[in-house]
Amino acid sequence: MRKYGYSEEKADIVKCKTESDFNSLTSNNIENLFDDFKNDKRNRTICFINYYNSIVLNHDNINFSTFIAQWKIRGMTKEAYSYFDDNFDILEKEIKDKKDIDSFFVDYCCENRKEAIFCCKLFHVILPSEFPLIDNYIIKHFKLNNEDKMTAYKIIKRGYDLYINKNEEKIKQIKLILSKEKYHYIRINELSNYRILDMIYWFKLARKPAIDRK
């Protein structure tokens, strides 16, 4: 097994937890979740969704200072992310050609700090149907806090794959609900299944008090 391999048993736990979280959601639950966020003036949900769609769906150029700020990646130095601005065409080609997140992480994201969250988000932005998103809230939600972040990522990715493969009808139901005109800004039919899972988790977990996310 590679250094950042995963346990099938732990991946199955993620799959079961995802089933528990998603399969109990009704149409009203989903609509209420999205309506609450759209109407909450305190958050920047629409702004971020528009940003996400611009770099993922429209393939707009990525400015990594903005990327770091929008994804709220804290502690990454300007020197570190400027390297990605200066070399993005080469790095993007490597990601697309090799699709090897382990070697990319070791080669480009480990020199000063282990920027696993940054690495995973970048892979998703470039290959959204092949690599899911991840953040610390998701890692904590699946009780993978004690795992190396890249190992946790592999576990979650495999768990998501197991869930998506077994729950096509639920994914279709979510897409149908979010195809309503009032959700046009989401562009649901252009999003990967990974993004759909992440977006709903983002909305659900962000509504919890901080103490509940520990």
N, C-alpha and C positions, 0 to 999 in steps of 0.2 A: 504494500500500500504506500502511496506517495505521502510525503510529509503532511500535506494538507488534505488527506483522504477523509472519508466519512464512514461512520458506522451505519449500516443499513437499519439496525434496530433503532437508533436515534432518529434516522430519517423517517421511519415509519411512525414514530411518536409525533413528529412534526406534522406528518400527513393526517394523523388522527385528530390532532389538535386543530388543524386547519378545517377539517370536516366539521368538528364541533362548533367552531367559530362561524363558519360560513353557511353550513346547511340549515342552521336554525334561523337564518335571516329571511324574513318575509319581504315581499315587495314594498310594503309600507315601511319596514325597518330601513331598507336601503334608501328609499326616497327621503325619509326623514333625516337620515344621516347626511345626505348630500345637501338637502335644503337648509339644514341647520348651519352647515359650514358656509354655504353661499350667502346666507343672510347675516352671518356674524361679522360685523364690521371690525372686530378687534383682530381678526386674523388676515393673512395675506394669501389665502387659498387660491383665489382666482389668479392672482399675480403669478404664483408659482406654477400653477397648471399651464398658464400661457407660456411661461419660460420653458417648462418641460417640453411642451409641444413644439416650441420653436427649435430646440436643439435636437430633439429625437425625431419628430415627424417632418419638420420642415428642413432639417439638416443645416440649420444656420451655424455659422462659425461659433466656436466656443471660446469665450474669453475666460481664462481660468480664475482670475480674481472674482469675476461674477459667479462662476461655477461654485467656488468655495463658499461664497456668501449665500447663494440661493439654497445650497444643500446644507448650510449651517455646519460645515466641517471645520472644527475649531483646532487651532494649534499648528496648522500646516504653514510653514514659512513661505514668504514670498519667493525666496530662492528656489524652493522645491517646486512650487506650482508654475513659476516662470519658465522652468525647463520644459514643461508641457506646452506652454504657449510657443516657445521657440522651436520645438521639434514635433509639433502635433501631427503633421502629415506623415512623418515617418512612423510615429508611434501608432497612429490610427491604422496604417497599413499593416503593421505587425499584429495588432489585435485582430484585424479581419482575416489575415492570412493564417496565423497560427492558432488563434482561439485558445491560447494557453494562459489562463489567468494565474496559475501557479508561478510559471517562469517570469511572467511580466511583473508580478508582485515582487518577486525576489530581485529582479534586475533594476526596477525603477521606483519601487515604493518602500524600500527597506533601509535605505542608506542612513537616514537620521532617525526617523520614527517609522513604525509599521503602519503605513497609511492604508490599511485593509479596506476601510469604509470608502475612502476615495477611489481606490482601485476597483472595487465592485461596482460603484455607481458609474464610473467611466466605462467599464465593460458593458453595462446595461445600456448606457446612452448610445454606444456604437453598435451593439448587437442586442437590441431589446427583446428579441424573441428567443435568445439563447442563454442569456444571463439575467437573473433577477436582481432587484435592488436589495439592499440590506442596510440597516442602521442599528444603533444600540438598543432602541426600543424593541425592535423585532427580536434581537438576540435575547434580551431579557424576557420577552413574552414567551419564548420557547424554552426558557430556563437553560440557556446555553452559555451563561455568563462565565463559567469556568473553562470554556474551550478557547483555544486560540481563535481570533476572529475569522481567520481564513478557513479554519476547520469548521467553525460554526456556519460560515457561509456555505460550504459544501453540503453540510447536513441539511440546511434550510432549502437549498436549491434542489436537492434530491427529494426532500419531503414535498416541496411544491410540485415537482414533476409527478410524483405518485398521486397527489391530490388531483391535479389537472387531468391526468389520464383516466381517473376513475370517476370524475364528476363533470363531464362535459355538459350535461343538462343544466347544472347549477350555473356554470359559466355563461351558457346561452341565456338563462333567465336574467342574470345580472346585466348582460349586454342589451337585452330587450328593454329592461327598465330604464337604463341609462341612454337609450336611443331616443327618448322623448326630446322634443324640441327644446324644452327648458334646460336640458343638459348639453346643448349643442357644443358648448365651449370645451367639453371633455374630449370630444372626437373619439367616442368609445370604439367605433368599428375599426379604427386605425391602431388601437392600443394592443400590445401583447398581453397574453394571459397573466404573465408575471406582473405587469404594471397594474392590471385590474386588482389582483390580490394585494399588492403593495398599497395602492391608493385607498382601498377600504380599510386596511390595517392602519394606515396613516391617520385617516379620519377617526377611527374608533379609539386608537391609543392616545391620540392627542386630546381627546375629550376627557380622558381619565385624569383625576388628580395625580400629582407627581408621586404621592405615596403609594398609589396603586400600581405604578409602573416599576417599582423597585423589585 
